[in-house]
Every structure is written in structure tokens, then in C-alpha cells.
Amino acid sequence: MSRPSQFSDTREHLLATGESIILGKGFSAVGLAEILGCAGVPKGSFYHYFRSKEGFGVEMLRRYFEHYDARLLEALDPSQGDARSCLLHYFSGWLDRHQQCDEGNQSCLAIKLAAEVSDLSEPMREALAEGMGRVIIRLADCIRRGQQEGSLCTRLSAEDTAGSLYSLWVGSALLFKVQHTQQPMLQAQALTAAMLKPGDCQAG
């Protein structure tokens, strides 16, 4: 059993424990009693930090996207290479990460919950939309960097391309879960390389 002393505070401990459990079972199938039992935290402490299970879910998603944003900024940083290389490497990483979803890989939380909670909870849907929107903004910023440095075609619309790529990979990740085959993500990888045209795009 995890212990609260491993974390900076009880709130963080509850969020980390809940995320670990929900990654395996989904949001609806997990009750507060299970989260509290695994965390070793009394119910009163839970309600000190969260008004409801739904409120807990919102904060869990915000925490997830904050951590994801930090990793994404690092992956797309100019120190990692030109923008095109950074983007191709980032999307290629989806193949490895989503193979591990059934083992509780943290990177799968947004995919895990998107279809489930969007119709159940408007606040959680909004948290997902905000977090995913931030990812698209980061991708668009990187595309613009690539256009400025010459590694990406200047004819691309940074915002439209970023949104299309993210939609492509979210969809391929969902198909991966349904079909239990890498083929959708391999197809997404090939299409991504074609969409992210090099700087010399005079030939169209």
C-alpha cells in the first residue's frame, strides 16, 4: 500500500492513487472507498480537499495535463533538435506509450477517460477539452518554429495542422484499443510524416 509520506501532501497522494486505480478500471467503476482504502486516507480527509468524486476527477485531469504539458515542452524544446524532428519523435512515442496502456501507463489517461466521462460529467469534459487544447497549442507553436527555422513547409497552417495531427493520433489510439493492433498508429505515423513537409515544399 502506498503511504501519504511518499508525497508532498495528502491531496497529491489521493490524486496519484486515484489515477493509478482509474487507469486500470475507468472512472465509473471505481468508488471512493477503493481509492481511500488504497491510499490509507480517511473519508473526512478526502472531503477536505474535494467536494465530490466528480470534483476529484476534474482535479485529477488537471494534474495529469499539467504533468503532460511539462513533458511535452521538454520534448519539443529546440535543444532536442529542429521542430520537424521533435514532432516526428513525439508522435512516434505514442506507439510505445499506448502499447503499455493495459499496464497502467500514465500517458493513456486522457484516452482512457475521454469517451467515458464526456457524456457523464460536464466539468470533467471541460477539463479534458482544456488540457487537449493546450496540447494543440504547444504543437502549433512548434510547427511555427519549424517554419521560421526552415525545417517545415511555410504553406502549412500551424493551428489547423496541429489540430489535425492531434485528432489523428487520438483516433488511432482509440482504434488501437479496440482492434488490438498497431496498424492504426502505424498509419497515423506515415500520414504524420507526409503532413509535416520539410522546409523545401515548392513542389507542393
FIDREN-168584 format. One record per residue (C-alpha): residue in three letters; x, y, z. Coordinates in pm, 1 decimal. Example, Ala and Ser with C-alpha at 12.3 -4.5 7.8 and 13.67 -1.06 7.14 Angstrom:
! FIDREN-168584
{rec "ALA", {1230.0, -450.0, 780.0}}
{rec "SER", {1367.0, -106.0, 714.0}}
This chain:
! FIDREN-168584
{rec "MET", {0.0, 0.0, 0.0}}
{rec "SER", {121.4, 348.0, -83.2}}
{rec "ARG", {183.0, 580.3, 209.4}}
{rec "PRO", {97.3, 951.1, 222.1}}
{rec "SER", {450.1, 1028.3, 345.8}}
{rec "GLN", {580.1, 947.7, -2.2}}
{rec "PHE", {404.7, 1260.0, -132.5}}
{rec "SER", {424.5, 1629.1, -53.3}}
{rec "ASP", {70.7, 1626.0, 90.1}}
{rec "THR", {-241.1, 1416.4, 131.7}}
{rec "ARG", {-414.9, 1579.6, -166.1}}
{rec "GLU", {-134.2, 1479.3, -400.8}}
{rec "HIS", {-132.2, 1129.9, -254.6}}
{rec "LEU", {-504.8, 1089.1, -316.3}}
{rec "LEU", {-477.0, 1215.1, -675.7}}
{rec "ALA", {-183.9, 987.1, -755.7}}
{rec "THR", {-353.2, 684.2, -600.1}}
{rec "GLY", {-681.9, 754.5, -773.4}}
{rec "GLU", {-515.4, 798.5, -1110.3}}
{rec "SER", {-334.0, 467.5, -1077.4}}
{rec "ILE", {-656.1, 280.7, -999.8}}
{rec "ILE", {-870.7, 460.8, -1258.0}}
{rec "LEU", {-618.1, 391.8, -1532.6}}
{rec "GLY", {-690.0, 24.2, -1488.2}}
{rec "LYS", {-1065.7, 27.1, -1428.3}}
{rec "GLY", {-1206.7, 352.3, -1562.5}}
{rec "PHE", {-1373.4, 630.6, -1369.2}}
{rec "SER", {-1726.1, 497.1, -1319.8}}
{rec "ALA", {-1616.9, 154.9, -1196.6}}
{rec "VAL", {-1404.8, 292.9, -913.6}}
{rec "GLY", {-1567.2, 403.7, -590.1}}
{rec "LEU", {-1430.8, 641.4, -329.9}}
{rec "ALA", {-1398.5, 357.0, -80.8}}
{rec "GLU", {-1147.7, 180.9, -303.6}}
{rec "ILE", {-939.7, 495.2, -355.3}}
{rec "LEU", {-942.9, 578.1, 15.1}}
{rec "GLY", {-859.4, 221.1, 112.0}}
{rec "CYS", {-562.3, 202.8, -123.5}}
{rec "ALA", {-442.5, 545.9, -15.5}}
{rec "GLY", {-488.4, 475.3, 353.7}}
{rec "VAL", {-671.8, 805.5, 395.0}}
{rec "PRO", {-999.3, 856.9, 590.3}}
{rec "LYS", {-1312.4, 984.6, 415.5}}
{rec "GLY", {-1301.5, 1310.7, 608.6}}
{rec "SER", {-963.8, 1393.9, 459.1}}
{rec "PHE", {-1099.5, 1335.4, 109.2}}
{rec "TYR", {-1382.7, 1583.1, 156.0}}
{rec "HIS", {-1141.0, 1834.6, 299.4}}
{rec "TYR", {-977.8, 1856.7, -45.1}}
{rec "PHE", {-1258.6, 1759.2, -286.3}}
{rec "ARG", {-1630.5, 1832.2, -277.3}}
{rec "SER", {-1725.7, 1516.0, -467.8}}
{rec "LYS", {-1594.5, 1231.6, -677.9}}
{rec "GLU", {-1661.8, 1446.8, -983.5}}
{rec "GLY", {-1454.2, 1728.7, -834.8}}
{rec "PHE", {-1180.5, 1477.0, -768.2}}
{rec "GLY", {-1196.2, 1367.5, -1131.7}}
{rec "VAL", {-1159.7, 1725.5, -1252.8}}
{rec "GLU", {-853.5, 1784.0, -1035.9}}
{rec "MET", {-703.9, 1451.5, -1139.8}}
{rec "LEU", {-731.3, 1551.2, -1505.9}}
{rec "ARG", {-585.6, 1895.7, -1440.4}}
{rec "ARG", {-293.7, 1737.1, -1258.3}}
{rec "TYR", {-240.9, 1490.4, -1543.2}}
{rec "PHE", {-234.7, 1761.0, -1809.3}}
{rec "GLU", {-0.2, 1980.2, -1602.7}}
{rec "HIS", {249.2, 1694.3, -1589.8}}
{rec "TYR", {191.9, 1614.7, -1956.1}}
{rec "ASP", {246.8, 1977.3, -2054.9}}
{rec "ALA", {583.7, 1982.0, -1879.1}}
{rec "ARG", {693.3, 1666.2, -2061.8}}
{rec "LEU", {565.7, 1799.4, -2393.8}}
{rec "LEU", {752.4, 2127.3, -2357.5}}
{rec "GLU", {1069.3, 1933.0, -2290.8}}
{rec "ALA", {1012.9, 1704.9, -2590.8}}
{rec "LEU", {954.1, 1999.9, -2825.1}}
{rec "ASP", {1231.1, 2220.5, -2688.4}}
{rec "PRO", {1478.5, 2347.7, -2951.8}}
{rec "SER", {1758.5, 2178.2, -2759.8}}
{rec "GLN", {1607.5, 1844.8, -2872.3}}
{rec "GLY", {1654.0, 1925.5, -3240.5}}
{rec "ASP", {1474.4, 2103.3, -3522.3}}
{rec "ALA", {1098.0, 2128.8, -3495.8}}
{rec "ARG", {1018.6, 1864.8, -3756.0}}
{rec "SER", {1243.0, 1609.9, -3583.6}}
{rec "CYS", {1090.9, 1693.9, -3244.6}}
{rec "LEU", {737.0, 1649.1, -3373.6}}
{rec "LEU", {809.9, 1321.8, -3551.9}}
{rec "HIS", {983.1, 1186.4, -3242.2}}
{rec "TYR", {696.6, 1296.0, -3018.4}}
{rec "PHE", {431.7, 1125.7, -3228.1}}
{rec "SER", {642.2, 814.0, -3274.5}}
{rec "GLY", {649.0, 789.9, -2896.3}}
{rec "TRP", {273.1, 732.4, -2897.2}}
{rec "LEU", {336.5, 384.7, -3040.0}}
{rec "ASP", {544.7, 278.6, -2741.5}}
{rec "ARG", {335.1, 454.3, -2478.7}}
{rec "HIS", {-0.2, 319.6, -2589.4}}
{rec "GLN", {132.0, -35.7, -2612.3}}
{rec "GLN", {166.9, -9.5, -2236.2}}
{rec "CYS", {-184.0, 122.8, -2164.4}}
{rec "ASP", {-302.7, -207.0, -2021.9}}
{rec "GLU", {-10.7, -195.2, -1779.1}}
{rec "GLY", {-127.6, 137.8, -1637.5}}
{rec "ASN", {95.3, 370.4, -1834.9}}
{rec "GLN", {20.8, 727.5, -1721.2}}
{rec "SER", {28.9, 868.1, -2071.5}}
{rec "CYS", {-301.3, 693.4, -2153.2}}
{rec "LEU", {-524.3, 870.3, -1900.9}}
{rec "ALA", {-678.0, 1121.7, -2143.8}}
{rec "ILE", {-754.6, 848.4, -2398.0}}
{rec "LYS", {-886.5, 623.4, -2122.3}}
{rec "LEU", {-1136.7, 877.7, -1993.6}}
{rec "ALA", {-1228.2, 1088.0, -2297.7}}
{rec "ALA", {-1507.5, 866.4, -2428.7}}
{rec "GLU", {-1624.6, 756.8, -2084.2}}
{rec "VAL", {-1667.0, 1082.8, -1894.0}}
{rec "SER", {-1751.1, 1333.1, -2167.0}}
{rec "ASP", {-2118.5, 1233.2, -2155.4}}
{rec "LEU", {-2124.6, 1182.5, -1777.8}}
{rec "SER", {-1967.0, 1499.1, -1642.1}}
{rec "GLU", {-1957.5, 1843.0, -1799.6}}
{rec "PRO", {-1683.1, 1968.6, -1562.7}}
{rec "MET", {-1463.3, 1670.3, -1648.3}}
{rec "ARG", {-1534.7, 1714.6, -2018.2}}
{rec "GLU", {-1427.9, 2077.6, -1987.0}}
{rec "ALA", {-1106.1, 1972.9, -1810.2}}
{rec "LEU", {-1031.3, 1730.4, -2092.4}}
{rec "ALA", {-1107.8, 1993.2, -2357.6}}
{rec "GLU", {-884.9, 2247.5, -2186.0}}
{rec "GLY", {-596.5, 2004.3, -2146.2}}
{rec "MET", {-618.2, 1871.3, -2500.3}}
{rec "GLY", {-647.5, 2225.0, -2631.2}}
{rec "ARG", {-322.3, 2312.9, -2457.0}}
{rec "VAL", {-151.6, 2020.0, -2629.0}}
{rec "ILE", {-266.6, 2150.1, -2966.8}}
{rec "ILE", {-134.6, 2498.3, -2883.2}}
{rec "ARG", {207.3, 2351.9, -2799.2}}
{rec "LEU", {212.5, 2157.3, -3125.3}}
{rec "ALA", {113.8, 2466.1, -3323.9}}
{rec "ASP", {391.2, 2667.3, -3156.8}}
{rec "CYS", {641.2, 2400.1, -3257.2}}
{rec "ILE", {512.8, 2399.5, -3615.8}}
{rec "ARG", {558.5, 2776.4, -3632.2}}
{rec "ARG", {912.4, 2734.0, -3501.8}}
{rec "GLY", {978.9, 2483.2, -3776.4}}
{rec "GLN", {853.3, 2726.2, -4039.0}}
{rec "GLN", {1077.2, 3000.7, -3905.0}}
{rec "GLU", {1386.0, 2780.6, -3892.8}}
{rec "GLY", {1313.1, 2616.8, -4228.7}}
{rec "SER", {1250.1, 2257.3, -4118.3}}
{rec "LEU", {876.0, 2270.7, -4202.7}}
{rec "CYS", {685.1, 2394.7, -4504.3}}
{rec "THR", {563.1, 2751.7, -4464.7}}
{rec "ARG", {242.0, 2668.3, -4651.3}}
{rec "LEU", {112.7, 2474.7, -4351.3}}
{rec "SER", {-144.9, 2635.8, -4126.4}}
{rec "ALA", {12.7, 2580.6, -3786.1}}
{rec "GLU", {-318.0, 2571.2, -3594.9}}
{rec "ASP", {-504.2, 2353.0, -3845.6}}
{rec "THR", {-212.9, 2112.5, -3884.0}}
{rec "ALA", {-165.8, 2079.6, -3508.6}}
{rec "GLY", {-535.8, 2010.7, -3454.0}}
{rec "SER", {-549.8, 1760.4, -3738.0}}
{rec "LEU", {-243.3, 1573.6, -3615.3}}
{rec "TYR", {-368.5, 1552.5, -3259.4}}
{rec "SER", {-710.6, 1433.4, -3376.6}}
{rec "LEU", {-541.7, 1176.4, -3597.9}}
{rec "TRP", {-339.5, 1032.2, -3310.2}}
{rec "VAL", {-623.0, 1035.4, -3057.6}}
{rec "GLY", {-835.4, 846.6, -3308.6}}
{rec "SER", {-559.6, 599.3, -3385.5}}
{rec "ALA", {-508.3, 538.2, -3012.9}}
{rec "LEU", {-877.7, 458.3, -2970.2}}
{rec "LEU", {-867.7, 220.6, -3267.5}}
{rec "PHE", {-557.1, 60.2, -3118.5}}
{rec "LYS", {-755.1, -15.3, -2801.7}}
{rec "VAL", {-1048.9, -156.8, -2998.9}}
{rec "GLN", {-857.6, -356.8, -3260.0}}
{rec "HIS", {-554.4, -460.4, -3051.0}}
{rec "THR", {-324.6, -394.4, -3343.5}}
{rec "GLN", {-59.9, -130.2, -3414.0}}
{rec "GLN", {-187.5, -77.9, -3767.2}}
{rec "PRO", {-393.9, 239.1, -3695.8}}
{rec "MET", {-98.0, 403.3, -3524.1}}
{rec "LEU", {144.9, 295.3, -3794.5}}
{rec "GLN", {-88.1, 453.6, -4048.2}}
{rec "ALA", {-100.7, 769.7, -3835.9}}
{rec "GLN", {278.3, 774.6, -3822.9}}
{rec "ALA", {305.8, 753.8, -4202.1}}
{rec "LEU", {44.2, 1025.8, -4254.1}}
{rec "THR", {213.9, 1248.2, -3996.5}}
{rec "ALA", {543.4, 1230.4, -4184.1}}
{rec "ALA", {360.6, 1325.3, -4504.0}}
{rec "MET", {177.3, 1617.0, -4340.2}}
{rec "LEU", {490.7, 1758.3, -4179.9}}
{rec "LYS", {652.5, 1851.8, -4507.3}}
{rec "PRO", {1015.2, 1962.9, -4495.4}}
{rec "GLY", {1105.5, 2326.8, -4540.8}}
{rec "ASP", {1151.4, 2285.5, -4915.9}}
{rec "CYS", {789.2, 2243.9, -5026.0}}
{rec "GLN", {799.1, 2421.3, -5358.4}}
{rec "ALA", {683.6, 2107.0, -5534.6}}
{rec "GLY", {366.9, 2102.6, -5320.0}}
